[in-house]
Amino acid sequence: MAKAIWGGKVIAESNDTVVVEGNQYFPADSVEKNVLKSSPHTSICPWKGTAHYYHVEVDGMKNENAAWYYPEPSPAAKEIRGRIAFWKGVSVEAGKG
């Protein structure tokens, strides 16, 4: 089972992640919703589309723009629709088969 951990707390856990460019994309419903706060930040990937971001907040600590998702991914990246990935110090452990 893959897990995302930040601030000493498991913030996402799933057996159904998709790996793209080395990043584990978790199903949105496997992420603790109370730790995600909307961010106005976006970025553009030439082949995936426009990424939108969340701040991750755990126990009063804030990690700005530490999670991202593609609400409308390109057809080439359709498998990441409805999924969230992490970076910026969020530890992501790939599950062991």
C-alpha positions in Angstrom: 0.0 0.0 0.0 1.4 3.4 -0.9 1.3 6.1 1.8 2.0 9.9 1.8 3.2 11.2 5.2 3.8 14.7 6.4 4.1 16.2 9.8 4.2 12.7 11.3 0.7 11.9 9.9 -0.4 9.6 7.1 -2.3 11.9 4.8 -3.0 9.5 2.0 -3.1 5.7 1.7 -4.1 3.5 -1.2 -3.4 0.3 -3.1 -4.6 2.0 -6.3 -2.0 4.6 -7.1 -0.8 5.5 -10.6 2.9 6.4 -11.2 3.7 9.1 -13.7 7.2 10.6 -14.0 8.1 8.9 -10.7 5.2 10.5 -8.8 2.5 8.4 -7.0 -0.9 9.8 -7.9 -3.4 8.8 -5.1 -7.2 8.5 -5.7 -8.7 11.7 -4.4 -10.9 9.8 -2.0 -7.8 8.2 -0.4 -6.5 11.5 0.8 -7.4 13.0 4.2 -9.6 15.9 3.0 -9.1 17.9 6.2 -5.4 18.4 5.4 -5.9 19.9 2.0 -6.5 23.6 1.6 -7.1 25.2 -1.8 -4.3 27.2 -3.3 -4.5 29.7 -6.2 -1.3 28.4 -7.7 -1.2 26.6 -11.0 1.5 25.3 -13.4 1.5 24.0 -16.9 2.9 20.7 -18.1 3.3 20.4 -21.9 1.8 16.9 -22.0 -0.4 16.6 -18.9 -2.1 20.0 -18.9 -2.7 22.6 -16.1 -1.9 21.5 -12.6 -3.8 23.0 -9.6 -2.4 22.9 -6.1 -3.3 22.4 -2.5 -1.5 23.5 0.6 -1.1 20.6 3.1 -1.8 21.5 6.7 -1.2 19.1 9.6 -1.4 20.1 13.3 -1.0 23.8 12.6 1.9 23.3 10.2 1.5 24.5 6.6 3.3 23.1 3.5 2.4 25.5 0.7 1.6 24.0 -2.7 2.7 20.5 -1.6 0.0 18.6 -3.4 -1.2 18.9 -7.0 -3.8 17.5 -9.3 -5.0 17.9 -12.9 -8.7 18.6 -13.0 -8.7 18.4 -16.8 -5.7 16.3 -17.8 -4.8 15.9 -21.5 -5.9 12.7 -23.2 -2.3 11.4 -22.9 -2.6 11.7 -19.1 -6.2 10.6 -18.6 -5.2 8.0 -16.0 -4.4 10.8 -13.4 -7.8 12.4 -13.6 -9.3 12.5 -10.0 -5.9 11.8 -8.4 -3.6 13.8 -6.2 0.3 13.8 -6.0 2.7 15.2 -3.4 6.1 16.8 -3.1 8.0 19.4 -1.1 8.9 17.2 1.8 5.8 15.0 1.8 7.3 11.5 2.2 5.7 9.1 -0.3 6.3 5.4 0.3 5.5 3.0 -2.5 3.6 -0.1 -1.4 5.4 -3.4 -1.4 3.5 -5.8 -3.6 
